[in-house]
Amino acid sequence: MEILFSYLLFILIVVILMRIFVAYSASSPWWTSHKGLRITIIGVFVIIIIATILPGIAYMLQN
């Protein structure tokens, strides 16, 4: 049950981040603006961190 919840939370966060990326790239192509590129890099790091932390949290909640 906790694993399902953590995956749903992860999907929600990814969807929100994608929305932010789309909003920024719609205003100006991200590869032409440093701000957009920085946000994309930060977003990728955040996704990686969440992907590594959430299974750990789910595992701890199980035990």
C-alpha positions in Angstrom: 0.0 0.0 0.0 2.8 2.4 0.9 4.7 1.6 -2.3 1.6 2.4 -4.3 1.2 5.7 -2.5 4.9 6.6 -3.1 4.6 5.8 -6.8 1.5 7.9 -7.1 3.3 10.8 -5.3 6.3 10.3 -7.7 4.0 10.4 -10.8 2.3 13.5 -9.5 5.6 15.3 -8.9 6.8 14.3 -12.4 3.6 15.6 -14.0 4.0 19.0 -12.1 7.6 19.3 -13.2 6.7 18.5 -16.8 4.0 21.2 -16.7 6.6 23.7 -15.5 9.0 22.6 -18.3 6.2 23.0 -20.9 5.3 26.4 -19.6 8.9 27.6 -19.7 9.6 26.1 -23.2 6.4 27.6 -24.6 7.5 31.1 -23.6 11.0 30.6 -25.1 12.9 27.5 -26.3 14.8 26.3 -23.3 18.0 25.7 -25.3 18.3 29.4 -26.1 17.8 30.6 -22.5 20.1 29.8 -19.6 17.2 30.0 -17.1 15.3 27.3 -18.9 18.4 25.1 -19.2 19.1 25.5 -15.5 15.5 24.7 -14.6 15.7 21.6 -16.8 18.9 20.4 -15.1 17.6 21.1 -11.6 14.3 19.2 -12.6 16.3 16.2 -13.8 18.3 16.1 -10.5 15.1 16.5 -8.5 13.5 13.5 -10.4 16.6 11.4 -9.8 16.7 12.3 -6.1 13.0 11.5 -5.7 13.4 8.3 -7.6 16.1 7.1 -5.2 14.6 8.4 -2.0 10.9 7.3 -2.4 11.6 3.5 -2.6 13.7 3.9 0.5 10.9 5.6 2.4 8.4 3.0 1.2 10.8 0.2 2.3 11.2 1.9 5.8 7.4 2.3 6.1 6.9 -1.4 5.4 9.3 -2.6 8.2 
